[in-house]
Amino acid sequence: MNADFQRRRLMSPKEAQVFKAAEAVVKNLDLKWRVMAQVSLGEVLASSDKRAYAAINSKRVDILLISSAGEPVAAIEYQGSGHYLGTAAARDAVKREALRRAGVAYIEVTPSHDLAGHLSSEVARVAGETTSGLAA
């Protein structure tokens, strides 16, 4: 009861740029989707395999696009220049595979991408592949 708390930044400045770009793309494509930040995979993926679920439960995606019905459609991950340090590649592989098995698209953004163009083409591709129930 006596503990102090401080605010922490939810996204890095670059992740915030990607988030804003994703919002603009969803609006420009007239999708009825929502854009969420720092979503725990344990909240949007399920598995009957307890070990598999434990492997993803505390992992987060930078940005998640969800349908108007609240279904996850696509995860967007920003891979900055210092991203692949330590075990980051292995952690990303686990996230990518879990999302793939759940039918959630994975969009990777790097500093070398033209942010608006890359996101626009990738989200449009996902929207075209998504069933009409999710695209609405």
N, C-alpha and C positions, 0 to 999 in steps of 0.2 A: 504493500500500500504506500510505501514511502519512496518507491523508485522514481527516478526522473526518466523522461523520455524526450527524444529529439526527433525532428522530422528527418527523413532520409529521402534522397532523390529516387524516384521510381524508375526513371530511365536516364541513360547517359544522354548528353546533348545530341549525339548522332542517332541514337535510338529514337529520340523525340522527333528528329527530322524524318525518319522513316515512318514513324507513327502518323505524323501530319500528312506525309505523302500518301500513305495508305488510305487515310480518311478522304483525301481529295480524289483518289482513283475510284474508290467505292462510290462516291457521289457522282463523279463524271461518267461512270459506266451505268449510272442509275440502278445500282443494286440496292436491295433493301437489307443489306448486311450491316453489322456493327463491327467496330474495331475496338479491341480490348488490348490492354498492355499487361505484361508480366503475369501471364496466366499459368497456374500450376497444372501440369499435365494430369495429376491425380484427380483434378476436378472435372476434366473433360474427356478422359479415357478410362476405360474399365477393362479388367481382365479377370477371368476366373482362376488364372494362375497367380497365386499369391506372391511368388518370387518375382514374376514379371511385373506385377503391379508395383511391388516395392521398388523395383529398379527405376520406375518413372514417376512415382508418387510425388517426390519433392523437387523434380525438375520443372523448370518453367520455360515457356517460349516467350520471346521478346514481344511479339504481337500476334494476336489471334483474330482471324476474321470469323464471325459467326453469322449464321443465317437469321432471318427474321423470326424463325422458330427456336433460336438459341442453340442450333447444332453447329459444332465446329466445322468450318469449311477449309480453312487454310491457315497454316502457321508461317509467320515471317520471322526469319532470324537474321539479325545483323551480325556479320562476321568482320569486325574491325581488324586493323593491321596487326594488333597484338593478340588476336583471339586465340590462335592455336598454340597456346602455351600449356605445358603440363599435360593433363588428361583431357583437355577440351575436345579433341577430335573423337575420342572414344565416347565421351558424354553426348556429343552431337550425333554420333552414329546410333546410339540407343534411342534418342529422341526421334530421329528421322525414321528409323525402322518401326517404332511404335506408332507413329503418326501414319506411316504408309499402311500398316496392317489394319488401322482403324478407318482407312479411307479418307484421311485428312491430308490435303496437299501440303507440300513443304516448299517454301520459297526462300531462297538464300539471297541476301543482299550483301555486297562487298563494296569497299570504297571505290573500286574500279568501275562499278556500274553507273550508268546514267540513271539516277534514282527514279525520277518520274517515268521515264520511258520503260525501264526494266519492270518496275512495279505494274505499270499499266498493261504491258503485254502479258506478264505472268498472271495477274488477277483476271484479265480477260480470258486467258487460256483456261484457268480454273473454272471461271463462270460458265464457259462453254462446255466443260466436261461435267459440271455439276448437274445433278438431276433437277428437274424443274421445281420440285418441292423445296429444294434448298436455295435455289437461285432467286426465288421470290422474296 
